[in-house]
């Protein structure tokens, strides 16, 4: 990143499980979002984007972790 600040991270996901499959977001090893909702979509072929967080200037390490034993939604890409 050229400068530190608030940036949108768009996680494109699909969740046909019938239940929210939340995750927590870590940036550079620090949890920045404790509950990032990946709500249900109509099925596993409908894709929705979820956004959030702050980034430091320079290189950042981004990690998304499941918060439930059922795992995360199906993640297609991070934009």
JOLIN-V331646 format. One record per helix or strand of 3 or more residues. SS is the DSSP state (H for helix, E for strand). FROM is the first residue (numbers start at 0). TO is the last residue. Records with the same first field share a line. If there is no record, write none. Layout:
SS = FROM-TO ; FROM-TO
This chain:
E = 10-13 ; 22-26 ; 29-35 ; 47-49 ; 61-65 ; 73-77
